[in-house]
Amino acid sequence: MKPRSPTIKQAEILPQVIRYHLWGVVILSIVTVVGIVLLPITWPLARWLLVRYYERLEVVLTRRDLVVRRGIINTEEKSIPLEKVTDLALRQGPIMRHFGLKAMRVETAGQSTEGALVTVVGIADVDDFRDAVLDQRDRVSDRDDDSTPKAAPAPTDDVTTLLTEIRDSLKRIEENLARRD
């Protein structure tokens, strides 16, 4: 599917991300007794699925959105408006560090507390990609701020009249409350 606005930057996925995930499969298989027996089946199947998944994974920065397309059988496309992005958190555990990988978590305004909206592992030069997304987000929000018409200040006569009416109403309320007591 074609993005709605021109592409600024497309993320490249590192090949070692597949080995990283395969280590997770091996560790999970070793922890479970049944997994050790099934490892000769799960290893090639997991490798095949991971290769297909990362071949189809696309992370594209456009002028107004961050678009993430992923999936093998069921494909998912998320278009995250940059003005909604609150943070791009980077995470790197010890095994990720060994493989030279980082995970990027996209957090947005109004998302649920269940976690990040999107998490992508294995983006090449993830620090530069993160900076590019945040810079573009700032450009979009600055442009929106500049184009938003500023409200004209109310004339002081209208404000004074309104405050006088509010004061008179409060005096009447106090008098009515005093009569009740």
C-alpha positions as MATLAB code, in Angstrom:
seq = 'MKPRSPTIKQAEILPQVIRYHLWGVVILSIVTVVGIVLLPITWPLARWLLVRYYERLEVVLTRRDLVVRRGIINTEEKSIPLEKVTDLALRQGPIMRHFGLKAMRVETAGQSTEGALVTVVGIADVDDFRDAVLDQRDRVSDRDDDSTPKAAPAPTDDVTTLLTEIRDSLKRIEENLARRD';
ca = [
       0.000    0.000    0.000;
       1.264    3.452   -0.897;
       1.767    5.955    1.960;
      -0.484    9.027    1.988;
       2.433   11.448    1.975;
       5.983   11.321    0.575;
       8.478    9.003    2.250;
      11.213   10.727    4.227;
      13.047    7.672    5.533;
      12.578    3.918    5.408;
      14.034    1.753    8.157;
      16.426   -1.026    7.219;
      16.170   -4.223    9.263;
      19.363   -5.894   10.469;
      19.791   -9.581    9.527;
      21.005  -10.582   13.011;
      17.494   -9.964   14.379;
      16.532  -13.433   13.107;
      19.350  -15.068   15.094;
      18.280  -13.087   18.170;
      14.726  -14.442   17.950;
      15.986  -17.961   17.221;
      17.947  -17.825   20.479;
      14.635  -17.084   22.198;
      13.108  -20.162   20.573;
      16.038  -22.317   21.710;
      15.909  -20.989   25.280;
      12.153  -21.548   25.463;
      12.576  -25.062   24.067;
      15.251  -25.905   26.626;
      13.129  -24.603   29.508;
      10.241  -26.869   28.529;
      10.963  -30.601   28.498;
       8.710  -31.198   25.489;
      10.435  -28.347   23.652;
      13.779  -30.181   23.676;
      12.220  -33.101   21.822;
      10.459  -30.801   19.340;
      13.497  -28.569   18.734;
      14.433  -30.291   15.426;
      10.974  -29.313   14.139;
      10.536  -25.908   15.774;
      13.993  -24.565   14.815;
      13.555  -24.751   11.002;
       9.902  -23.701   11.226;
      10.728  -20.706   13.433;
      13.596  -19.731   11.145;
      11.380  -19.888    8.066;
       8.625  -17.829    9.758;
      11.086  -15.234   11.062;
      12.707  -14.797    7.647;
       9.277  -14.291    6.039;
       8.176  -11.892    8.798;
      11.245   -9.658    8.538;
      11.172   -9.720    4.726;
       7.701   -8.185    4.893;
       8.308   -5.801    7.800;
       8.356   -2.164    6.712;
       8.821    0.886    8.918;
       8.398    4.082    6.905;
       8.584    7.687    8.049;
       6.458   10.029    5.966;
       5.862   13.741    6.351;
       2.910   13.266    8.697;
       2.931    9.575    9.780;
       5.020    6.663   10.931;
       3.755    3.648    8.971;
       4.466    0.088   10.168;
       3.488   -2.868    7.976;
       4.056   -6.371    9.281;
       2.733   -9.895    9.267;
       2.964  -13.159    7.372;
      -0.543  -14.557    7.040;
      -2.465  -11.680    8.571;
      -0.830   -8.432    7.628;
      -1.214   -5.386    9.810;
      -0.595   -1.789    8.843;
      -0.497    0.922   11.458;
      -0.296    4.529   10.449;
       0.644    6.563   13.497;
       0.203   10.325   13.124;
       3.406   12.053   14.208;
       1.552   14.660   16.259;
       0.258   11.801   18.465;
       3.736   10.326   19.115;
       4.823   11.158   22.659;
       7.986    9.087   22.829;
      10.137    6.603   20.948;
      11.710    4.531   23.692;
      14.789    2.429   22.933;
      15.399   -0.777   24.876;
      18.413   -3.077   24.807;
      18.823   -6.141   26.999;
      21.999   -8.180   27.389;
      21.169  -10.631   24.592;
      20.181   -7.770   22.286;
      23.445   -6.033   23.128;
      25.325   -9.211   22.155;
      23.656   -9.120   18.721;
      23.981   -5.332   18.376;
      20.211   -4.774   18.387;
      17.801   -2.370   20.033;
      14.025   -2.391   20.267;
      12.132    0.799   19.467;
       8.794    1.296   21.208;
       6.371    3.868   19.803;
       4.283    5.457   22.530;
       1.400    7.753   21.679;
      -0.948   10.121   23.418;
      -4.141    8.378   24.413;
      -2.843    4.811   24.152;
      -3.854    2.197   26.658;
      -1.653    1.338   29.616;
      -0.965   -2.148   28.216;
       2.311   -1.038   26.668;
       3.648    0.460   23.498;
       1.480    0.884   20.441;
       4.201   -0.630   18.230;
       7.514   -2.290   19.088;
      10.072   -3.035   16.378;
      13.320   -4.913   16.979;
      16.311   -4.761   14.666;
      16.202   -1.385   12.914;
      19.635   -0.459   11.540;
      20.920    2.840   12.988;
      17.902    2.961   15.273;
      19.239    6.052   17.054;
      19.349    7.998   13.773;
      15.911    6.718   12.751;
      14.493    7.723   16.141;
      16.007   11.202   15.826;
      14.577   11.567   12.310;
      11.088   10.631   13.532;
      11.275   13.002   16.506;
      12.624   15.837   14.324;
       9.808   15.341   11.824;
       7.280   15.205   14.664;
       8.593   18.543   15.937;
       8.377   20.036   12.436;
       4.776   18.851   12.080;
       3.759   20.159   15.507;
       5.550   23.494   14.909;
       3.794   23.864   11.567;
       0.447   23.078   13.201;
       1.125   25.645   15.928;
       1.979   28.304   13.340;
      -1.117   27.613   11.254;
      -3.505   27.612   14.221;
      -5.255   30.970   14.348;
      -4.705   32.719   17.634;
      -7.812   33.837   19.476;
      -8.159   37.567   19.508;
      -8.034   39.038   23.001;
     -11.434   40.074   24.262;
     -12.019   43.785   24.492;
     -11.475   45.024   28.041;
     -14.933   46.612   28.186;
     -16.580   43.217   27.578;
     -14.397   41.572   30.196;
     -15.150   44.265   32.749;
     -18.879   43.978   32.075;
     -18.758   40.191   32.436;
     -16.812   40.363   35.708;
     -19.259   42.943   37.078;
     -22.196   40.659   36.253;
     -20.476   37.700   37.926;
     -19.761   39.820   41.038;
     -23.390   40.961   41.254;
     -24.630   37.364   40.861;
     -22.343   36.174   43.650;
     -23.612   38.959   45.942;
     -27.222   37.918   45.301;
     -26.359   34.279   46.058;
     -24.673   35.262   49.330;
     -27.683   37.395   50.342;
     -30.089   34.500   49.627;
     -27.943   32.100   51.644;
     -27.753   34.576   54.538;
     -31.575   34.915   54.590;
     -31.993   31.121   54.791;
     -29.810   30.895   57.907;
];
